[in-house]
Amino acid sequence: MHRHACVLCITPPHLLQEIARNGSDLQRETALRTIITSEQIRGQRRAMRSVMSFLAAISAGEKQRIVYDAKQGSQLPGTLVRSEGDPAVSDPAVNEAYDGCGATYDLYSDVYDRNSIDNNGLQLKSTVHYQKGYDNAFWDGTQMVYGDGDEDLPAEQRLFNRFTISLDVIGHELTHGVTQYEANLAYWDQSGALNESLSDVFGSLVKQYQRKQTAAEADWIIGEGLFTANVNGVGIRSMKAPGTAYNDPMLGKDPQPAHMKDYVSTIEDNGGVHINSGIPNHAFYVASLEMGGYAWEKMGKIWYKTLTDKLQARSTFQDAANLTSEAAAELFGTNSLEQQAVSKGWAEVGITVNGGTPGTGDGCLTSILRALGLAQ
């Protein structure tokens, strides 16, 4: 069954807010336009529809990619420019969207035996050149949408490249679709941060799988290539070292914590979903490095089983620790090296498998929602 999802964007709102505060007139205008557009899109109430009403299912085992061009407008999906099996075109954004969807499909199909995003052959639909100066990319519950970054600004003021340029961003956003069809994690506080973290995990694994990199060889950066040379940063997040991805006068400093002692309680960003995701991100990185070899083979399978079989809508970090350990035991055996690596990963971020819940509570946003009778 199709599960409705809110619009989930790659660029954290806190980063755009820093640009709006610190940038030139043109940079502020671009950042504010991106913030406003993203919020408008999130606020649209889309009626529940069956998968067949918006995308045709395909036969099992077949890859089906379709790329459209919005021509800097807002109408989706736009003009069809490339379909499955068509040769490459002259537009690099079209080819990157096509290839990135293919690489994501391949990881899920080859390694996890998953038939597309919904496990039922969902077509992979993408739209490029969305709006003018749109510094974001998102999964809207039915398709991928990519902005062109700051291509219209003067070269010395450009902060973002086109959003199709980063393979891990494509894998990240498409994984929001997988989560939508599986655990359907609520998008606030710890469950929302887990939602973001799972997208980072599999976004990074898409890139590692394409490059055939071991855990030790991988960069563990999300948003590689997204920043222009004008930015002092390597990407929007680092799973290896949360809090170090960028430190720039225009963007501020990467605010992600790597340990529960630094957990950020806030009502911003849906309770810090793009910030606190650094904690489970780092747990996966440590576990993968401890295990060695290709991260998609063992840790990836443990996290995938946890996502598809175990997590629930309001799961917490402690739940994720317990359930990944449980999945490791089921896949590789109790007290296996794999299960021990999982425990080490979570211990490194201050969470003990099957221990007490770390003392952050549910977070500010959940407390407010509960007081309003909008959360349990």
N, C-alpha and C positions, 0 to 999 in steps of 0.2 A: 504494500500500500504506500502511496505517496504521502510523505509527511511534510506539511508546510513548514518553511523555515523563514526566519527574518533575513534581511540582507546583511551579509557578513563581509566586511571590507578588510583589505590587507593593511592599509595605512592606519596606524593608531591615531585616535583623535588628539591625544596629548601632543603628538609630533606636529600635526597641522596647526594646533593652537599656538605652539612655539613660533612657527613661521609667521602666523598672523600677528603675533606680538613683536617679533624681531625683524621682520623682512622689510624690503623696500615696498613702495606703493604697489608695484606690479606683483611682487611675491605675496603680499598680504591679500591682494584682490584674488589671486589664484587660490590661495589656501582657504580663504573665506568662502569662495564659490564651491570648492570641493566639500567643505564642511556642511554647507547649507544643502547642497545637492544630495550628499550621502544621507543626511537626516531626513530629507523629504522622501527619498526612496525607502528608507527604513520605515517611515510612517505610513506608507501606502498599505492599505488593507486589501490583500489579494484573496479572492474567494478560493476555497478549497476546490481543486479539480483533480480528476483522475489523470494518471500519467498519459493515458491515450488521448486526452483532450488537448495536450500541448506538445507532446513528442511521441512519435511512433516507436514502439519497441521493436528491436531487431532480433534476428535469430541468435541463439546462444553462441558465444565464442567469436562474434564478429565485431570489429571496431567500426564505429560510424561517427565521423567528425564532420561538422558543418560550421563554417565560419562566415559571419556577416560583417558588413561595414556600416557603422552608424553615420559615417561622414560628418563627424563632429556634432551630430544631433543627439536627441534624447529618445527617439522612437526606437523601440526594440521589436524584433531583432535587427532590422536594417536590411541592407541589400546583400543578397547571397553572392559571395565572392570565391568560395572554395568548398568543395564537398569531398567526401572520402574517395581516395584514389586519384583525385585531380593532381596534376603537376604543380610544383611550386610556382608562385606568382612573384611579381616584382616588388610587392609590398612586404617588408620584413615583419611587420606586426601580424599580418595574416599568417605567414608561415610559422612564426613563433607560437601563435595560439594553436595552430594545427598540430605542430610537432610536440608542444608541451602537453596538450590533451592526450596525444598518442603515448608519450612517455609515462604519463600518469596511469592511463589505461593498462599499459604493459606491466607496470609494477603490480597493480592489483590483480591482473589476470595471471601473470606468470608465477608470482610468488604466493599469492593468497587465494588463487582460484576464484576470483570475484569477476562476475560478468558486468563490467561497467559500474557506474556510481550506485545504481540501485540494486545491483546484482541480478538485474533482469534485462540487460541489454539496452539501457537508456542511451539515446543519442547524446553525443557530447557537442552541445551547441555553444558557440562563442560569438561575441560581438566585439569588434575592435573599433578604435577611433570614436569612443563614446565622449560626447561633448567636447568642448574646447578648454584646454588647460585643466583637465580633470586628473588630479593626482591620486588616483586610487584604482583598485580592481576589486570586483566582488562577485560572489555567487548569490543569485537572488532567489534560490529555491528551484529554479528550472534551467538556468544557464549561467555561463561565465560572461562578464563584461569587463572591458579594459579601457582605461583612459590612456592618453598619450603623454602624460606628465607635463613638463614645462617647455615643450618644443616651441611654443610661440613667444616665449620670453627671450630677451637678449641673452646671448651665450653666457655672459658673466654672471647672470642671475639665475640660471637654471639649477634647480636642486634635484629634480627627478627626471630620469629617463622614461621612455615608454614602459608601461607595466607588463607587457608581454616579454620583456627582455630577460626576466628572471624566472627560470624554470621552477625553482622552489616555491615561488609565489603562485604559479599555476597549480602545482601539486597541492599547496596549502589550501587554496580556495576550493578546488574540486573535492578535497577531503571534507570540507564543510558539508558537501552534498552526501558523502558517505555517512557522516555522523547524523545528518538529518534522517536518513533511512534506517539507522541502527539505534544507538543509544538516545539520540534526540536530546542531547544535553541542554538543559535550560541555560539561556545566555546571560547569566549574571553570576557574580561572586565566584565561588570555587568551581561550580559546575561549568560556568562560562569560561573560566580560565582553563579548565580541562578541555573544553571544546576547542579553544584556541591552540592549546598545547598539542592536541592530537593532530591538528592541521599542520603545525610546525613539524612534528615528528614525521609524518608521512610525506610532507612537502620536501623535507630534507632527504628522506629515503628515496623519493623519486629521482632526485639529483644524484644521489650516491649510486643508485642502481644503473642509471644511464651511464655514469662515468666509471662504473665498476670499481669504486673506491671502498677500501676497508674503513672501519670506524676510526682508525688512527689517521688515515689519509684524508678524510673528509674535512671540509671547512666548518660545518655545522652552523653556517650563516643563513638566515632567512632574509631574502631580499638582496641576494648577491647581484651586483651590477645595477641596482635600482637607483642609487645615488650617482650624481654626476661628479666630476673631479672637483667641483666647487665645495663639496661637503667633506668634512673630516669624519669619515665613517666607512665601514665595510658593508653595512646592511642595516635593516631595521631591528633585527634581534640576533643574538648569539646564544645558541644552546650550550656551547662549550663554556662560555664565560658571560652569563647574563649580566647586563649593566655596562658592557664594554663595546657594544656594537657601533656607537657613535658618541662623539663629544664635540659639538659644533656650536659656534656662537649663534647661528640661525635656528638650529633644531633643538638646542639644549643638550643635556646628557641623557643617555639611555637610562631609564628609571627602573629597569627590571631587577628584582631581587633573585638571588640564587639559593636562598635559605629561608626557612620558615621564620627565623628570628627577625627577618627584614620584611615580612609580609606587609603589604600596603592595604590598609582599610580605608576605603574611599567610596563615595557615591558617584564619582566620575567614571566614565568608560564602563558603564554597567557593573560597577563594583571592581574595577581594575582588571578586566578580563585579558587585556593585552599586556598588562604589567605583571601580574602574579603568575601568568603562564610560564614565566621564567623558571619557577620552582619545579614543576613536573617536567619541563623541558630538560633541565639540568639533570634530573634523576634519570631520564632516558639516556642522555649522553654518557653519564658515569657508568650506568649498567652496560651500555653497548661497548664502551672502552674496556671495561672489566672483562667482558665476554670475549672480545677480540673478533677478528674476522669481519665478515660483512654484516652490518647491523640489521639489514632487512631479513636475514635468514633466521635468526633466533629471537632477538629482542623485538624485531618487527612483528614476528608471528605471535609473540606473547601479547604485545600491545594490540594487535589486530583482533585476537581472540577476546581480549578484554573489552574492546570497543563493540564488537558484534554480538557477544554472548553474555556480558556481565554488567557493564555500566548501565545505570538508570538515569533518568532525567535530572535528578538533584544529587548525583554522586559528588562526594567531596574528595579532596586530595588523599585523606586517610582511606577512603573507600578504594580509590585507584591503587594505592599501595597494596592494600590487602588483596584486591582482585587480580592485579598483575602477578603477585606471588602465587595466588591460587591457579592462575592460568599457566604459569611456568611449571608448577607441579604436575598439572594435568598433561602438559605437552612433553615435558622432559624428565619428570620424576621428582618426588619429594627429596629435598636436600641435594638436588642436582646442582651442578655448577651454574646452570642458567638461573635457578631459583635463588641461589646465593648472590649472583650478580644483581638480580632485581632488588634484593634486600639491601645490598651495598649502595645501589643507586639512590634509593629512597632515604637511607641513613645519612648520606652525604648532604641531603637538603633538609635534614632535621625531622624526618618522619620515620618512625619505627613500624615495620610491617606488623600488623595485628596489635599495635600498641594503642595508647590513648590518643584521642583526637587532639592535634596541636591546638594551642590556645588562641586561636584567632576568631572563634565563633563562626557564624555563617557569613559575616561581613556586614558592612553598613547598609548596603542596599537591601539585603534580605530582611534585616531588622526593620527598616522603614516599610518595606512591602508587607511584612507580617503585621505591623501596627495598623496598616491601612486595610488589612484583611485580604491582601492580594497575593499572599504566599503562605505556605504551611511550614 
